[in-house]
Amino acid sequence: MNIAVIGASDKPERFSHQALGLLKEKGHTAFPVHQRLKMIDGMTVYPSIKDIPQPIDTVSMYVAADISSGIAADILGVKPKRIIFNPGAENPDLAQQAKAQGIQTVNNCTLVMLRSGQF
């Protein structure tokens, strides 16, 4: 499964960084997205979700609602099957827009979902 991690971090203590590693460990292909970073642990970082050259199955959000609202058109434009809003990244407006387009939305922690088999 192809997963875009929006708000990916190069700091190992950050949950978004930990999610990148656990996604790979569980056999998924993670695509980190961050406007300023270029590489994270050998992975190319994309400045925008629309720059990812593969179809995206799931978007894992690690940015605040004001940021995700600003890139909502790009997120919805790649037509993911699901958007996971991690704690602190909830965005009811974006979730409503996504649901209107048939995209599943989940308010949950990607790390917990991966570790508990709910992913």
C-alpha positions, 0 to 999 in steps of 0.5 A: 500500500502507498502511504503519503505522510504529510508533515513527515519529520527528520526528528526520530522522536516525532510520531510522523518519523516513527510512522515512516519506519513502522510503515516500511517495517510492515511492508508499506511504501511510505512517501514523506511530504514536507515543504523544506526537507529533501531526505529522511533516512534515505527516503526522498521527501516530496514538497507536495502530495501532488509530486508523488509519482505513484497512486496514493492509497492512504494519507496519514496527516501530521499537520494542523488543520490550518495547514491541511486546509491550505493543501486540501485541493492537492490532497483530494486531487490525488484521490486517496482511498483513505485519510487518517487524521492523527491526534492533533491533525483533525480537520472536520472541514477536510474530512467532510470534503473527503467524505463527499468524494467517497474518501474514507476518513479516520481519526486515529493514530497511524502508529496504534493502527499499525501495531494493533492490526487495524491499519 
